[in-house]
Amino acid sequence: MLIAVPIMAILAPRHAAATDMHFADATDVAVGTLGKRIYADYCASCHGRDLQGQPLWQLDDKFAGRRAPAHDETGHTWQHPDEDLFHKTKYGRFASEPTGPTLAMPAFAAILGDDQILAVLAFIKARWPLGLRVSQAMLNPGFAGIPSNANDVEWRLPPNCNALLRRQALKLEDIFQ
């Protein structure tokens, strides 16, 4: 899907003003470099060295909760705002998930500091194609993280995004018929 509308004009302001928001800056090279080292030490064993996730992570079966999803463009990480990703990493669950049985995602609150968690998220986000970075930033308050070059270059969403949109449209058609 080619985006022809000037993104920056639509989404101003580019950065969130909230100071209590957790934001991972994918443009900060030093932070991303730190995040890469932390990811290799704590995340790659489950989510893959290349962010590819565990085999069959997409399947919806009784073991799906035990498989680590991909964090690259084939995954769904980009469909969550930074605050949700931060919470999931720190506490092992999204804020909206009920407490209860042990989840497959470990909580890193006792292992990593907030800045380290944000560094890992910055590393992950920096590996995404431009279209996913724009889409994900639109979920953040104040559209924090909109790439500065989003209006200057031609970009597309990956093919798997289009397939998801088509599947969703089919489901909606089924519901309203």
Sequence and secondary structure as in RCSB ss.txt:
>XXXX:A:sequence
MLIAVPIMAILAPRHAAATDMHFADATDVAVGTLGKRIYADYCASCHGRDLQGQPLWQLDDKFAGRRAPAHDETG
HTWQHPDEDLFHKTKYGRFASEPTGPTLAMPAFAAILGDDQILAVLAFIKARWPLGLRVSQAMLNPGFAGIPSNA
NDVEWRLPPNCNALLRRQALKLEDIFQ
>XXXX:A:secstr
 B  S HHHHH S S   SSS    TT HHHHHHHHHHHHHHTHHHH TTS  STTTT  STTGGGS    STTS
SGGGS HHHHHHHHHHSS TTS   S  SS   TTTS HHHHHHHHHHHHHTS HHHHHHHHTTSGGGTT  TTT
TTS  B  HHHHHHHHHHHHHHHHHH 
